[in-house]
Amino acid sequence: MMKKISFAAIFCALALFVAAPLAQATTVTEVQQMIANLKAKTTSVIITGKSAEDKDRPGLLDKLNEASLKVDQAKFCDSIAKLNDFKARVNALIAAGKINQDPALGTTGQELLNDADAIIAALNELQTQSTGAACTF
């Protein structure tokens, strides 16, 4: 009985040791893909109002393009600042009732916010990997 327990304990420890390297750190490529996905959602989300297509959507996409550029430059905190600007604009559109909030109609403003938060978390991880400390605002 004791041999079975010892074997099981060793097996579990070995399984954890082998599985641990599978948890990979976030990469710039992964963050860029997340931003590209958010751009696609921003392009397809329903935005209403007179300035929807000449100001609101282009403004949101500009913030994402700027965030992507900052990632390429390894300026992760600057990228987070651009994503926070993006979130502020999405929140303003939500408050004004100008952006879709019905999941049955496709991408929602809240979904854009959630995706931006996930990207910010990944960028903080990259910042921590490169400098040892997350961004502070």
Backbone as JSON Lines, residues from 0, in Angstrom:
{"i":0,"aa":"M","n":[0.83,-1.2,0.0],"ca":[0.0,0.0,0.0],"c":[0.87,1.26,0.0]}
{"i":1,"aa":"M","n":[1.93,1.24,0.78],"ca":[2.81,2.41,0.87],"c":[3.51,2.67,-0.46]}
{"i":2,"aa":"K","n":[3.86,1.58,-1.18],"ca":[4.52,1.75,-2.47],"c":[3.57,2.41,-3.46]}
{"i":3,"aa":"K","n":[2.28,2.07,-3.41],"ca":[1.31,2.67,-4.32],"c":[1.17,4.17,-4.06]}
{"i":4,"aa":"I","n":[1.13,4.54,-2.78],"ca":[0.99,5.96,-2.43],"c":[2.24,6.72,-2.87]}
{"i":5,"aa":"S","n":[3.42,6.16,-2.61],"ca":[4.67,6.82,-3.01],"c":[4.74,6.96,-4.52]}
{"i":6,"aa":"F","n":[4.36,5.9,-5.22],"ca":[4.38,5.95,-6.67],"c":[3.42,7.03,-7.17]}
{"i":7,"aa":"A","n":[2.24,7.1,-6.57],"ca":[1.25,8.1,-6.98],"c":[1.77,9.52,-6.7]}
{"i":8,"aa":"A","n":[2.42,9.72,-5.58],"ca":[2.94,11.04,-5.24],"c":[4.05,11.43,-6.21]}
{"i":9,"aa":"I","n":[4.93,10.5,-6.52],"ca":[6.02,10.79,-7.46],"c":[5.44,11.07,-8.84]}
{"i":10,"aa":"F","n":[4.46,10.27,-9.25],"ca":[3.84,10.47,-10.56],"c":[3.19,11.84,-10.66]}
{"i":11,"aa":"C","n":[2.47,12.26,-9.63],"ca":[1.82,13.58,-9.63],"c":[2.87,14.7,-9.69]}
{"i":12,"aa":"A","n":[3.93,14.56,-8.91],"ca":[4.98,15.57,-8.92],"c":[5.64,15.66,-10.3]}
{"i":13,"aa":"L","n":[5.89,14.51,-10.9],"ca":[6.48,14.47,-12.23],"c":[5.54,15.09,-13.26]}
{"i":14,"aa":"A","n":[4.25,14.8,-13.15],"ca":[3.27,15.36,-14.08],"c":[3.24,16.88,-13.98]}
{"i":15,"aa":"L","n":[3.31,17.42,-12.77],"ca":[3.33,18.87,-12.59],"c":[4.61,19.47,-13.16]}
{"i":16,"aa":"F","n":[5.72,18.79,-12.95],"ca":[7.01,19.26,-13.45],"c":[7.02,19.31,-14.98]}
{"i":17,"aa":"V","n":[6.45,18.3,-15.61],"ca":[6.41,18.23,-17.06],"c":[5.41,19.24,-17.62]}
{"i":18,"aa":"A","n":[4.28,19.43,-16.97],"ca":[3.23,20.32,-17.46],"c":[3.59,21.79,-17.28]}
{"i":19,"aa":"A","n":[4.4,22.12,-16.32],"ca":[4.71,23.51,-16.02],"c":[5.28,24.27,-17.22]}
{"i":20,"aa":"P","n":[6.21,23.7,-17.98],"ca":[6.73,24.47,-19.12],"c":[5.7,24.74,-20.21]}
{"i":21,"aa":"L","n":[4.57,24.05,-20.2],"ca":[3.55,24.27,-21.21],"c":[2.88,25.63,-21.06]}
{"i":22,"aa":"A","n":[2.92,26.21,-19.88],"ca":[2.35,27.53,-19.67],"c":[3.38,28.55,-20.16]}
{"i":23,"aa":"Q","n":[3.19,29.05,-21.37],"ca":[4.15,29.94,-21.98],"c":[3.84,31.39,-21.65]}
{"i":24,"aa":"A","n":[4.86,32.17,-21.68],"ca":[4.69,33.6,-21.45],"c":[4.05,34.23,-22.68]}
{"i":25,"aa":"T","n":[3.41,35.35,-22.46],"ca":[2.81,36.11,-23.55],"c":[3.9,36.64,-24.47]}
{"i":26,"aa":"T","n":[3.64,36.65,-25.76],"ca":[4.61,37.17,-26.72],"c":[4.04,38.39,-27.44]}
{"i":27,"aa":"V","n":[4.92,39.15,-28.05],"ca":[4.5,40.31,-28.85],"c":[3.58,39.85,-29.98]}
{"i":28,"aa":"T","n":[3.9,38.73,-30.6],"ca":[3.07,38.2,-31.69],"c":[1.66,37.91,-31.21]}
{"i":29,"aa":"E","n":[1.55,37.32,-30.03],"ca":[0.22,37.03,-29.48],"c":[-0.56,38.31,-29.21]}
{"i":30,"aa":"V","n":[0.1,39.3,-28.66],"ca":[-0.56,40.58,-28.38],"c":[-0.98,41.25,-29.68]}
{"i":31,"aa":"Q","n":[-0.13,41.21,-30.69],"ca":[-0.49,41.81,-31.98],"c":[-1.7,41.1,-32.58]}
{"i":32,"aa":"Q","n":[-1.79,39.79,-32.39],"ca":[-2.96,39.05,-32.9],"c":[-4.22,39.46,-32.14]}
{"i":33,"aa":"M","n":[-4.08,39.66,-30.83],"ca":[-5.22,40.11,-30.02],"c":[-5.7,41.48,-30.51]}
{"i":34,"aa":"I","n":[-4.75,42.38,-30.8],"ca":[-5.11,43.71,-31.29],"c":[-5.78,43.6,-32.66]}
{"i":35,"aa":"A","n":[-5.25,42.73,-33.53],"ca":[-5.86,42.54,-34.86],"c":[-7.29,42.03,-34.72]}
{"i":36,"aa":"N","n":[-7.53,41.13,-33.79],"ca":[-8.89,40.63,-33.55],"c":[-9.8,41.74,-33.06]}
{"i":37,"aa":"L","n":[-9.28,42.6,-32.18],"ca":[-10.08,43.72,-31.67],"c":[-10.37,44.71,-32.79]}
{"i":38,"aa":"K","n":[-9.42,44.92,-33.69],"ca":[-9.66,45.8,-34.85],"c":[-10.8,45.24,-35.7]}
{"i":39,"aa":"A","n":[-10.79,43.94,-35.93],"ca":[-11.84,43.31,-36.74],"c":[-13.21,43.5,-36.07]}
{"i":40,"aa":"K","n":[-13.27,43.32,-34.77],"ca":[-14.54,43.51,-34.05],"c":[-14.97,44.97,-34.1]}
{"i":41,"aa":"T","n":[-14.01,45.88,-33.99],"ca":[-14.32,47.31,-34.03],"c":[-14.84,47.71,-35.41]}
{"i":42,"aa":"T","n":[-14.31,47.07,-36.44],"ca":[-14.77,47.33,-37.8],"c":[-16.21,46.86,-38.01]}
{"i":43,"aa":"S","n":[-16.58,45.77,-37.33],"ca":[-17.91,45.19,-37.56],"c":[-18.98,45.61,-36.55]}
{"i":44,"aa":"V","n":[-18.6,46.21,-35.42],"ca":[-19.59,46.57,-34.41],"c":[-20.52,47.65,-34.97]}
{"i":45,"aa":"I","n":[-21.78,47.58,-34.59],"ca":[-22.75,48.58,-35.04],"c":[-22.58,49.86,-34.23]}
{"i":46,"aa":"I","n":[-22.28,50.96,-34.92],"ca":[-22.19,52.28,-34.31],"c":[-23.17,53.16,-35.06]}
{"i":47,"aa":"T","n":[-23.99,53.89,-34.32],"ca":[-25.01,54.74,-34.93],"c":[-24.69,56.21,-34.71]}
{"i":48,"aa":"G","n":[-25.39,57.05,-35.46],"ca":[-25.21,58.49,-35.32],"c":[-24.53,59.09,-36.54]}
{"i":49,"aa":"K","n":[-24.58,60.41,-36.64],"ca":[-24.04,61.11,-37.81],"c":[-22.54,60.92,-37.96]}
{"i":50,"aa":"S","n":[-21.83,60.83,-36.86],"ca":[-20.37,60.75,-36.94],"c":[-19.84,59.32,-36.82]}
{"i":51,"aa":"A","n":[-20.73,58.34,-36.95],"ca":[-20.32,56.95,-36.75],"c":[-19.19,56.53,-37.68]}
{"i":52,"aa":"E","n":[-19.33,56.8,-38.97],"ca":[-18.35,56.3,-39.94],"c":[-17.27,57.31,-40.32]}
{"i":53,"aa":"D","n":[-17.47,58.58,-39.99],"ca":[-16.44,59.55,-40.34],"c":[-15.62,60.0,-39.14]}
{"i":54,"aa":"K","n":[-16.06,59.66,-37.91],"ca":[-15.33,60.09,-36.72],"c":[-15.19,58.96,-35.69]}
{"i":55,"aa":"D","n":[-16.31,58.36,-35.3],"ca":[-16.28,57.41,-34.19],"c":[-15.46,56.15,-34.5]}
{"i":56,"aa":"R","n":[-15.86,55.42,-35.54],"ca":[-15.14,54.19,-35.87],"c":[-13.68,54.47,-36.26]}
{"i":57,"aa":"P","n":[-13.42,55.45,-37.15],"ca":[-12.01,55.73,-37.49],"c":[-11.19,56.13,-36.26]}
{"i":58,"aa":"G","n":[-11.8,56.85,-35.33],"ca":[-11.09,57.24,-34.11],"c":[-10.71,56.03,-33.26]}
{"i":59,"aa":"L","n":[-11.64,55.1,-33.17],"ca":[-11.35,53.87,-32.41],"c":[-10.24,53.07,-33.09]}
{"i":60,"aa":"L","n":[-10.34,52.94,-34.4],"ca":[-9.33,52.17,-35.14],"c":[-7.96,52.86,-35.08]}
{"i":61,"aa":"D","n":[-7.93,54.19,-35.08],"ca":[-6.67,54.91,-34.94],"c":[-6.0,54.58,-33.6]}
{"i":62,"aa":"K","n":[-6.79,54.52,-32.53],"ca":[-6.23,54.18,-31.21],"c":[-5.62,52.78,-31.23]}
{"i":63,"aa":"L","n":[-6.3,51.85,-31.9],"ca":[-5.77,50.49,-31.97],"c":[-4.51,50.42,-32.83]}
{"i":64,"aa":"N","n":[-4.48,51.19,-33.92],"ca":[-3.28,51.23,-34.76],"c":[-2.1,51.82,-33.99]}
{"i":65,"aa":"E","n":[-2.36,52.85,-33.21],"ca":[-1.31,53.46,-32.39],"c":[-0.82,52.47,-31.33]}
{"i":66,"aa":"A","n":[-1.76,51.73,-30.72],"ca":[-1.37,50.73,-29.72],"c":[-0.5,49.66,-30.34]}
{"i":67,"aa":"S","n":[-0.86,49.23,-31.54],"ca":[-0.08,48.21,-32.25],"c":[1.33,48.71,-32.56]}
{"i":68,"aa":"L","n":[1.45,49.95,-33.01],"ca":[2.75,50.53,-33.3],"c":[3.61,50.56,-32.04]}
{"i":69,"aa":"K","n":[3.03,50.95,-30.92],"ca":[3.77,51.02,-29.66],"c":[4.24,49.62,-29.23]}
{"i":70,"aa":"V","n":[3.45,48.6,-29.49],"ca":[3.87,47.23,-29.18],"c":[5.09,46.88,-30.02]}
{"i":71,"aa":"D","n":[5.06,47.21,-31.31],"ca":[6.21,46.94,-32.19],"c":[7.46,47.65,-31.71]}
{"i":72,"aa":"Q","n":[7.29,48.79,-31.07],"ca":[8.42,49.56,-30.55],"c":[8.82,49.13,-29.13]}
{"i":73,"aa":"A","n":[8.13,48.09,-28.61],"ca":[8.35,47.59,-27.24],"c":[8.06,48.66,-26.19]}
{"i":74,"aa":"K","n":[7.14,49.56,-26.52],"ca":[6.69,50.59,-25.57],"c":[5.34,50.14,-25.04]}
{"i":75,"aa":"F","n":[5.38,49.13,-24.17],"ca":[4.17,48.46,-23.73],"c":[3.27,49.37,-22.9]}
{"i":76,"aa":"C","n":[3.86,50.2,-22.05],"ca":[3.04,51.12,-21.24],"c":[2.35,52.17,-22.12]}
{"i":77,"aa":"D","n":[3.05,52.64,-23.16],"ca":[2.44,53.58,-24.09],"c":[1.28,52.91,-24.84]}
{"i":78,"aa":"S","n":[1.45,51.64,-25.16],"ca":[0.38,50.89,-25.82],"c":[-0.84,50.78,-24.91]}
{"i":79,"aa":"I","n":[-0.59,50.54,-23.64],"ca":[-1.69,50.46,-22.68],"c":[-2.41,51.8,-22.61]}
{"i":80,"aa":"A","n":[-1.67,52.9,-22.65],"ca":[-2.3,54.23,-22.62],"c":[-3.23,54.41,-23.82]}
{"i":81,"aa":"K","n":[-2.8,53.95,-25.0],"ca":[-3.65,54.04,-26.2],"c":[-4.89,53.17,-26.04]}
{"i":82,"aa":"L","n":[-4.73,52.0,-25.44],"ca":[-5.89,51.13,-25.22],"c":[-6.84,51.73,-24.18]}
{"i":83,"aa":"N","n":[-6.3,52.42,-23.19],"ca":[-7.16,53.11,-22.23],"c":[-7.93,54.24,-22.9]}
{"i":84,"aa":"D","n":[-7.3,54.93,-23.86],"ca":[-8.0,55.95,-24.65],"c":[-9.14,55.3,-25.47]}
{"i":85,"aa":"F","n":[-8.83,54.14,-26.06],"ca":[-9.84,53.37,-26.81],"c":[-11.02,53.04,-25.9]}
{"i":86,"aa":"K","n":[-10.72,52.54,-24.7],"ca":[-11.79,52.17,-23.76],"c":[-12.62,53.38,-23.36]}
{"i":87,"aa":"A","n":[-11.97,54.52,-23.15],"ca":[-12.71,55.74,-22.78],"c":[-13.68,56.13,-23.89]}
{"i":88,"aa":"R","n":[-13.25,56.0,-25.13],"ca":[-14.13,56.35,-26.27],"c":[-15.27,55.35,-26.39]}
{"i":89,"aa":"V","n":[-14.99,54.06,-26.2],"ca":[-16.06,53.05,-26.24],"c":[-17.06,53.32,-25.12]}
{"i":90,"aa":"N","n":[-16.57,53.63,-23.93],"ca":[-17.47,53.93,-22.82],"c":[-18.34,55.14,-23.12]}
{"i":91,"aa":"A","n":[-17.76,56.15,-23.79],"ca":[-18.55,57.34,-24.16],"c":[-19.63,56.95,-25.17]}
{"i":92,"aa":"L","n":[-19.31,56.07,-26.11],"ca":[-20.3,55.62,-27.09],"c":[-21.39,54.79,-26.42]}
{"i":93,"aa":"I","n":[-21.02,54.0,-25.44],"ca":[-22.02,53.21,-24.69],"c":[-22.94,54.17,-23.95]}
{"i":94,"aa":"A","n":[-22.35,55.13,-23.25],"ca":[-23.15,56.09,-22.47],"c":[-24.11,56.88,-23.36]}
{"i":95,"aa":"A","n":[-23.68,57.17,-24.59],"ca":[-24.52,57.93,-25.53],"c":[-25.51,57.04,-26.27]}
{"i":96,"aa":"G","n":[-25.43,55.72,-26.05],"ca":[-26.32,54.79,-26.73],"c":[-26.02,54.66,-28.21]}
{"i":97,"aa":"K","n":[-24.77,54.9,-28.61],"ca":[-24.41,54.9,-30.03],"c":[-23.73,53.61,-30.49]}
{"i":98,"aa":"I","n":[-23.46,52.69,-29.58],"ca":[-22.77,51.46,-29.96],"c":[-23.6,50.26,-29.5]}
{"i":99,"aa":"N","n":[-23.6,49.23,-30.31],"ca":[-24.42,48.05,-30.03],"c":[-24.13,47.47,-28.64]}
{"i":100,"aa":"Q","n":[-25.18,47.16,-27.92],"ca":[-25.06,46.49,-26.63],"c":[-25.9,45.21,-26.6]}
{"i":101,"aa":"D","n":[-26.43,44.79,-27.75],"ca":[-27.27,43.59,-27.85],"c":[-26.46,42.48,-28.51]}
{"i":102,"aa":"P","n":[-26.07,41.44,-27.74],"ca":[-25.27,40.35,-28.3],"c":[-25.94,39.64,-29.48]}
{"i":103,"aa":"A","n":[-27.26,39.71,-29.55],"ca":[-27.97,39.07,-30.66],"c":[-27.68,39.78,-31.99]}
{"i":104,"aa":"L","n":[-27.23,41.04,-31.92],"ca":[-26.94,41.82,-33.12],"c":[-25.46,41.81,-33.49]}
{"i":105,"aa":"G","n":[-24.67,41.05,-32.77],"ca":[-23.24,40.96,-33.07],"c":[-22.38,41.5,-31.95]}
{"i":106,"aa":"T","n":[-21.21,41.97,-32.31],"ca":[-20.25,42.51,-31.35],"c":[-20.88,43.65,-30.56]}
{"i":107,"aa":"T","n":[-20.57,43.69,-29.27],"ca":[-21.1,44.74,-28.4],"c":[-19.96,45.64,-27.91]}
{"i":108,"aa":"G","n":[-20.34,46.81,-27.44],"ca":[-19.36,47.71,-26.84],"c":[-18.69,47.06,-25.65]}
{"i":109,"aa":"Q","n":[-19.45,46.33,-24.85],"ca":[-18.87,45.65,-23.68],"c":[-17.85,44.61,-24.1]}
{"i":110,"aa":"E","n":[-18.1,43.93,-25.21],"ca":[-17.15,42.95,-25.72],"c":[-15.84,43.63,-26.12]}
{"i":111,"aa":"L","n":[-15.93,44.81,-26.72],"ca":[-14.73,45.56,-27.07],"c":[-13.95,45.93,-25.81]}
{"i":112,"aa":"L","n":[-14.67,46.35,-24.77],"ca":[-14.0,46.69,-23.51],"c":[-13.32,45.47,-22.89]}
{"i":113,"aa":"N","n":[-14.01,44.33,-22.92],"ca":[-13.43,43.1,-22.35],"c":[-12.17,42.69,-23.09]}
{"i":114,"aa":"D","n":[-12.21,42.78,-24.41],"ca":[-11.04,42.43,-25.22],"c":[-9.88,43.39,-24.95]}
{"i":115,"aa":"A","n":[-10.19,44.67,-24.83],"ca":[-9.14,45.66,-24.54],"c":[-8.51,45.37,-23.17]}
{"i":116,"aa":"D","n":[-9.33,44.99,-22.2],"ca":[-8.81,44.64,-20.88],"c":[-7.87,43.43,-20.95]}
{"i":117,"aa":"A","n":[-8.23,42.44,-21.77],"ca":[-7.39,41.25,-21.93],"c":[-6.05,41.63,-22.56]}
{"i":118,"aa":"I","n":[-6.08,42.54,-23.53],"ca":[-4.85,42.99,-24.17],"c":[-3.99,43.76,-23.17]}
{"i":119,"aa":"I","n":[-4.62,44.61,-22.37],"ca":[-3.89,45.37,-21.35],"c":[-3.21,44.42,-20.37]}
{"i":120,"aa":"A","n":[-3.9,43.37,-19.96],"ca":[-3.31,42.38,-19.05],"c":[-2.1,41.72,-19.71]}
{"i":121,"aa":"A","n":[-2.22,41.37,-20.99],"ca":[-1.11,40.74,-21.71],"c":[0.07,41.71,-21.85]}
{"i":122,"aa":"L","n":[-0.22,42.98,-22.11],"ca":[0.83,43.98,-22.22],"c":[1.54,44.18,-20.88]}
{"i":123,"aa":"N","n":[0.79,44.16,-19.8],"ca":[1.41,44.26,-18.47],"c":[2.33,43.07,-18.23]}
{"i":124,"aa":"E","n":[1.92,41.9,-18.71],"ca":[2.77,40.73,-18.57],"c":[4.06,40.91,-19.37]}
{"i":125,"aa":"L","n":[3.95,41.44,-20.59],"ca":[5.14,41.7,-21.4],"c":[6.05,42.73,-20.71]}
{"i":126,"aa":"Q","n":[5.44,43.76,-20.17],"ca":[6.21,44.8,-19.48],"c":[6.94,44.2,-18.28]}
{"i":127,"aa":"T","n":[6.26,43.34,-17.55],"ca":[6.87,42.69,-16.39],"c":[8.01,41.77,-16.81]}
{"i":128,"aa":"Q","n":[7.81,41.06,-17.92],"ca":[8.88,40.18,-18.43],"c":[10.11,40.99,-18.82]}
{"i":129,"aa":"S","n":[9.9,42.18,-19.39],"ca":[11.04,42.95,-19.9],"c":[11.71,43.82,-18.83]}
{"i":130,"aa":"T","n":[10.94,44.31,-17.86],"ca":[11.52,45.24,-16.87],"c":[11.41,44.77,-15.44]}
{"i":131,"aa":"G","n":[10.59,43.76,-15.2],"ca":[10.39,43.28,-13.84],"c":[9.27,43.96,-13.1]}
{"i":132,"aa":"A","n":[8.61,44.96,-13.73],"ca":[7.51,45.67,-13.08],"c":[6.44,46.01,-14.11]}
{"i":133,"aa":"A","n":[5.19,45.95,-13.68],"ca":[4.07,46.29,-14.55],"c":[3.98,47.8,-14.71]}
{"i":134,"aa":"C","n":[3.21,48.24,-15.67],"ca":[2.99,49.67,-15.91],"c":[2.16,50.27,-14.78]}
{"i":135,"aa":"T","n":[2.42,51.51,-14.47],"ca":[1.62,52.22,-13.47],"c":[1.05,53.48,-14.11]}
{"i":136,"aa":"F","n":[-0.21,53.75,-13.77],"ca":[-0.88,54.93,-14.32],"c":[-1.55,55.68,-13.22]}
